[in-house]
Amino acid sequence: MNTTNSKIRVFYSYSHKDEIFREQLEEHLVLLRRTGLIQDWHDRKIVPGREWKNEIDENLLAADLILLLISSSFIASDYCTEKELSMAMSLHESGRARVVPIFIRPTVFSEAPFAGLQGLPKDAVTVSEWDNVDLAWQNVVIGLRKVLEEIREQKERVPDPVQMKTIREAMIEEVERIDAIYSNEDFPHTRGLPTGLIDLDRLMNGIGTEDLVVIASRPSMGKTSLTLQIAAELVCQDMPVLVFSLKSKASDISGRILAARAHIEYFHMGAGHIRDDDWPRLTAAIADFMDRPFLIDDSPTLNFEDLRSKCINQKVALGKLALVVVDSLDYVKFDNDSSNIGRLLKSLARELGTTILATVNLPSTIETRPNKRPILADLKKPTDLADEADNVAFLYMDSYYHPDSPDIGTAELILAKNKRGPIGTVRLSYLAKYGTFENYIDIASRRTADIVKP
């Protein structure tokens, strides 16, 4: 339940053809509003110029009580049944909100998802069938008062959202997790989500679930390419991924992913210069991603509350999220206090049960020193990000500063913080024309990783 506000938040889900019934119900609930017990919302309260879908989603997700105004028009409305009703029932089943059907006009609903819920007025006699409509609404309000009292009591209890575990239960859970890793033939000895980059997975033990992972660098080092590559790796294993791309349009993101997957030069593909032998690889890449659970939000501006609401919305819709990518964190708007951004993101990862991977630009002061490889002290903004992140990795390409460098065509991924293991540097091959990072192929001269104890 929503505990951020003492008022109980009520959401009306209804067909616009039944607007008169919604107005009548609002009128009969006026005393509950005046006394501060409820704060109700419906789509007629959307301010002009706001995105109505986002407004509906945000208020629906924030609701404690969802009232379904049931009629034939409600059942016939695709948006009411496929969008609002679906989300409302998910919230009800998860215990985050209560759903109460209010029958206003006769209709058949025996196959509807809400059919098993107790509704109002009594005996499911619709409001329009009562001889005295005011008495019908009085019956509804009496019933709703009981529901509101239960919700209020629940909101006033000391919250205990996480059930305590005995050490025995925790140990059994850990042994089962270790056994699952040991038995995983596809990704042996990898605890978390695989990145597809062998040396990185060995060093990090995979990306941990519910972790906050930061990839930072100076501009043009390939942060976006690397994060998209990791996202694509997970999506191709049917793990749902949500990407917030504040710098690029969704079409650009999809183009980069396809070019990387098909090994076609992104510049040429964008210009339509595709050779005959490129087409089979391109169509195969399209087939790989076409029906995958890959969502892209390319809103150019985004605040943290919107980001959180969208994440919760998609988790409800998909059932789970394996990874949320924020590219770039520099573009997300937070409240005036920027000292707890890392804590907010880490808390969101725990709330969602999802890994959050965020990119950040590093300050130009790095380029004033002889050795331009980033260190953890360079990650100064947001101020608490280095402290709260589970993993911090820096991308560095020596050839960016030294065109004659012997390391041209390679990149260093410097793991400067690793909550579950050693820190160190992983060398990767970088194919600039495709925008892809690959396992370093110079086997004769490479070490798996320069591992340093934290």
LINJOQUI-V815855 format. One record per pair of residues at least 24 apart in sequence whose ideal C-beta (glycine too) atoms are under 8 Angstrom apart, sorted by sequence separation. I is the first residue (numbers start at 1). J is the second residue. If there is no record, write none. Layout:
i = (I & I)
j = (J & J)
This chain:
i = (60 & 89 & 103 & 104 & 120 & 224 & 258 & 261 & 372 & 391 & 392 & 425 & 19 & 66 & 89 & 92 & 102 & 228 & 232 & 293 & 307 & 324 & 360 & 392 & 424 & 425 & 61 & 66 & 391 & 411 & 424 & 38 & 60 & 85 & 86 & 258 & 261 & 390 & 391 & 424 & 10 & 12 & 14 & 56 & 60 & 63 & 85 & 228 & 232 & 257 & 258 & 261 & 304 & 324 & 389 & 391 & 423 & 424 & 7 & 8 & 9 & 10 & 11 & 12 & 85 & 228 & 232 & 302 & 303 & 304 & 329 & 372 & 390 & 422 & 423 & 6 & 7 & 8 & 9 & 10 & 11 & 12 & 57 & 61 & 301 & 302 & 303 & 304 & 324 & 326 & 328 & 329 & 330 & 390 & 410 & 422 & 423 & 7 & 8 & 9 & 10 & 11 & 60 & 66 & 68 & 70 & 81 & 225 & 229 & 258 & 300 & 302 & 303 & 304 & 321 & 323 & 324 & 325 & 326 & 327 & 328 & 329 & 330 & 386 & 422 & 423 & 7 & 9 & 65 & 66 & 68 & 70 & 71 & 73 & 75 & 224 & 228 & 257 & 301 & 321 & 322 & 323 & 324 & 325 & 326 & 327 & 328 & 362 & 422 & 64 & 65 & 66 & 67 & 68 & 69 & 70 & 71 & 72 & 74 & 75 & 196 & 320 & 321 & 322 & 323 & 324 & 325 & 326 & 328 & 397 & 5 & 63 & 64 & 66 & 68 & 70 & 71 & 72 & 75 & 195 & 196 & 320 & 323 & 325 & 367 & 65 & 67 & 69 & 70 & 72 & 195 & 225 & 254 & 71 & 418 & 70 & 75 & 196 & 304 & 311 & 315 & 417 & 102 & 195 & 70 & 194 & 312 & 315 & 373 & 194 & 304 & 308 & 312 & 342 & 345 & 374 & 376 & 193 & 311 & 341 & 343 & 373 & 375 & 376 & 25 & 254 & 341 & 342 & 346 & 374 & 100 & 194 & 253 & 311 & 338 & 339 & 341 & 342 & 345 & 346 & 25 & 70 & 100 & 338 & 339 & 340 & 341 & 342 & 346 & 253 & 338 & 339 & 342 & 343 & 68 & 193 & 250 & 342 & 13 & 22 & 100 & 250 & 342 & 11 & 21 & 250 & 334 & 11 & 70 & 98 & 249 & 9 & 21 & 248 & 18 & 243 & 245 & 11 & 98 & 236 & 241 & 243 & 245 & 246 & 9 & 10 & 13 & 18 & 98 & 236 & 240 & 241 & 242 & 243 & 244 & 245 & 246 & 329 & 9 & 10 & 11 & 13 & 14 & 15 & 17 & 235 & 238 & 239 & 240 & 241 & 242 & 243 & 246 & 9 & 10 & 11 & 12 & 13 & 14 & 18 & 71 & 238 & 240 & 242 & 244 & 246 & 8 & 9 & 10 & 11 & 13 & 15 & 17 & 18 & 236 & 246 & 329 & 8 & 10 & 12 & 232 & 235 & 15 & 235 & 244 & 15 & 235 & 2 & 14 & 2 & 13 & 15 & 2 & 15 & 232 & 1 & 231 & 244 & 15 & 14 & 244 & 13 & 242 & 242 & 13 & 13 & 242 & 240 & 13 & 11 & 25 & 67 & 240 & 65 & 240 & 242 & 248 & 240 & 241 & 244 & 246 & 247 & 240 & 241 & 242 & 243 & 244 & 246 & 247 & 65 & 240 & 241 & 242 & 243 & 244 & 245 & 246 & 21 & 65 & 239 & 241 & 242 & 244 & 21 & 239 & 241 & 243 & 247 & 246 & 18 & 65 & 246 & 18 & 64 & 234 & 244 & 234 & 64 & 231 & 230 & 1 & 2 & 231 & 1 & 2 & 1 & 228 & 227 & 228 & 227 & 24 & 224 & 223 & 224 & 223 & 21 & 28 & 21 & 24 & 28 & 32 & 28 & 38 & 37 & 25 & 28 & 29 & 24 & 28 & 32 & 25 & 29 & 37 & 214 & 32 & 207 & 231 & 230 & 193 & 193 & 212 & 227 & 227 & 212 & 212 & 224 & 223 & 212 & 211 & 210 & 8 & 210 & 210 & 213 & 215 & 219 & 8 & 210 & 212 & 213 & 214 & 215 & 216 & 218 & 8 & 209 & 210 & 211 & 212 & 213 & 214 & 215 & 216 & 217 & 218 & 209 & 210 & 211 & 213 & 214 & 215 & 216 & 217 & 209 & 212 & 214 & 216 & 218 & 8 & 208 & 207 & 218 & 6 & 218 & 1 & 207 & 3 & 1 & 2 & 1 & 218 & 3 & 218 & 217 & 216 & 193 & 216 & 192 & 216 & 214 & 267 & 266 & 263 & 265 & 266 & 226 & 265 & 266 & 264 & 214 & 263 & 214 & 223 & 222 & 263 & 221 & 260 & 214 & 221 & 222 & 259 & 260 & 212 & 213 & 216 & 221 & 259 & 260 & 212 & 213 & 214 & 216 & 217 & 212 & 213 & 214 & 215 & 216 & 217 & 211 & 212 & 213 & 214 & 215 & 216 & 217 & 221 & 256 & 211 & 213 & 215 & 220 & 208 & 218 & 208 & 207 & 204 & 226 & 222 & 221 & 229 & 211 & 222 & 229 & 225 & 204 & 208 & 225 & 226 & 203 & 208 & 225 & 200 & 222 & 204 & 200 & 203 & 205 & 222 & 197 & 204 & 205 & 204 & 203 & 203 & 203 & 94 & 203 & 91 & 87 & 90 & 200 & 90 & 199 & 199 & 200 & 87 & 191 & 197 & 199 & 87 & 86 & 197 & 197 & 199 & 197 & 198 & 199 & 197 & 202 & 203 & 62 & 202 & 58 & 61 & 203 & 199 & 199 & 58 & 61 & 54 & 57 & 61 & 57 & 54 & 61 & 54 & 57)
j = (84 & 113 & 127 & 128 & 144 & 248 & 282 & 285 & 396 & 415 & 416 & 449 & 44 & 91 & 114 & 117 & 127 & 253 & 257 & 318 & 332 & 349 & 385 & 417 & 449 & 450 & 87 & 92 & 417 & 437 & 450 & 65 & 87 & 112 & 113 & 285 & 288 & 417 & 418 & 451 & 38 & 40 & 42 & 84 & 88 & 91 & 113 & 256 & 260 & 285 & 286 & 289 & 332 & 352 & 417 & 419 & 451 & 452 & 36 & 37 & 38 & 39 & 40 & 41 & 114 & 257 & 261 & 331 & 332 & 333 & 358 & 401 & 419 & 451 & 452 & 36 & 37 & 38 & 39 & 40 & 41 & 42 & 87 & 91 & 331 & 332 & 333 & 334 & 354 & 356 & 358 & 359 & 360 & 420 & 440 & 452 & 453 & 38 & 39 & 40 & 41 & 42 & 91 & 97 & 99 & 101 & 112 & 256 & 260 & 289 & 331 & 333 & 334 & 335 & 352 & 354 & 355 & 356 & 357 & 358 & 359 & 360 & 361 & 417 & 453 & 454 & 39 & 41 & 97 & 98 & 100 & 102 & 103 & 105 & 107 & 256 & 260 & 289 & 333 & 353 & 354 & 355 & 356 & 357 & 358 & 359 & 360 & 394 & 454 & 97 & 98 & 99 & 100 & 101 & 102 & 103 & 104 & 105 & 107 & 108 & 229 & 353 & 354 & 355 & 356 & 357 & 358 & 359 & 361 & 430 & 39 & 97 & 98 & 100 & 102 & 104 & 105 & 106 & 109 & 229 & 230 & 354 & 357 & 359 & 401 & 100 & 102 & 104 & 105 & 107 & 230 & 260 & 289 & 107 & 454 & 107 & 112 & 233 & 341 & 348 & 352 & 454 & 140 & 233 & 109 & 233 & 351 & 354 & 412 & 234 & 344 & 348 & 352 & 382 & 385 & 414 & 416 & 234 & 352 & 382 & 384 & 414 & 416 & 417 & 67 & 296 & 383 & 384 & 388 & 416 & 143 & 237 & 296 & 354 & 381 & 382 & 384 & 385 & 388 & 389 & 69 & 114 & 144 & 382 & 383 & 384 & 385 & 386 & 390 & 298 & 383 & 384 & 387 & 388 & 114 & 239 & 296 & 388 & 60 & 69 & 147 & 297 & 389 & 59 & 69 & 298 & 382 & 60 & 119 & 147 & 298 & 59 & 71 & 298 & 69 & 294 & 296 & 63 & 150 & 288 & 293 & 295 & 297 & 298 & 62 & 63 & 66 & 71 & 151 & 289 & 293 & 294 & 295 & 296 & 297 & 298 & 299 & 382 & 63 & 64 & 65 & 67 & 68 & 69 & 71 & 289 & 292 & 293 & 294 & 295 & 296 & 297 & 300 & 64 & 65 & 66 & 67 & 68 & 69 & 73 & 126 & 293 & 295 & 297 & 299 & 301 & 64 & 65 & 66 & 67 & 69 & 71 & 73 & 74 & 292 & 302 & 385 & 65 & 67 & 69 & 289 & 292 & 73 & 293 & 302 & 74 & 294 & 62 & 74 & 63 & 74 & 76 & 64 & 77 & 294 & 64 & 294 & 307 & 80 & 80 & 310 & 80 & 310 & 311 & 84 & 85 & 314 & 314 & 88 & 88 & 102 & 144 & 318 & 144 & 319 & 321 & 327 & 320 & 321 & 324 & 326 & 327 & 321 & 322 & 323 & 324 & 325 & 327 & 328 & 147 & 322 & 323 & 324 & 325 & 326 & 327 & 328 & 104 & 148 & 322 & 324 & 325 & 327 & 105 & 323 & 325 & 327 & 331 & 331 & 104 & 151 & 332 & 105 & 151 & 322 & 332 & 323 & 155 & 323 & 323 & 95 & 96 & 325 & 96 & 97 & 97 & 325 & 325 & 327 & 327 & 127 & 327 & 327 & 328 & 328 & 127 & 134 & 128 & 133 & 137 & 141 & 138 & 148 & 148 & 137 & 140 & 141 & 137 & 141 & 145 & 140 & 144 & 152 & 329 & 148 & 323 & 357 & 357 & 322 & 323 & 342 & 357 & 359 & 345 & 346 & 359 & 359 & 349 & 349 & 349 & 148 & 350 & 352 & 355 & 357 & 361 & 151 & 353 & 355 & 356 & 357 & 358 & 359 & 361 & 152 & 353 & 354 & 355 & 356 & 357 & 358 & 359 & 360 & 361 & 362 & 354 & 355 & 356 & 358 & 359 & 360 & 361 & 362 & 355 & 358 & 360 & 362 & 364 & 155 & 355 & 355 & 366 & 155 & 367 & 151 & 357 & 155 & 154 & 155 & 155 & 372 & 159 & 374 & 374 & 374 & 355 & 378 & 355 & 379 & 379 & 433 & 433 & 431 & 433 & 434 & 395 & 434 & 435 & 434 & 385 & 434 & 386 & 395 & 395 & 436 & 395 & 434 & 389 & 396 & 397 & 434 & 435 & 388 & 389 & 392 & 397 & 435 & 436 & 389 & 390 & 391 & 393 & 394 & 390 & 391 & 392 & 393 & 394 & 395 & 390 & 391 & 392 & 393 & 394 & 395 & 396 & 400 & 435 & 391 & 393 & 395 & 400 & 390 & 400 & 391 & 391 & 391 & 413 & 411 & 411 & 436 & 419 & 430 & 437 & 435 & 415 & 419 & 436 & 437 & 415 & 420 & 437 & 413 & 435 & 418 & 415 & 418 & 420 & 437 & 413 & 420 & 421 & 421 & 421 & 422 & 424 & 316 & 426 & 316 & 313 & 316 & 426 & 317 & 426 & 427 & 428 & 316 & 420 & 426 & 428 & 317 & 317 & 428 & 437 & 439 & 438 & 439 & 440 & 439 & 448 & 449 & 309 & 449 & 306 & 309 & 451 & 448 & 449 & 309 & 312 & 306 & 309 & 313 & 310 & 309 & 316 & 310 & 313)
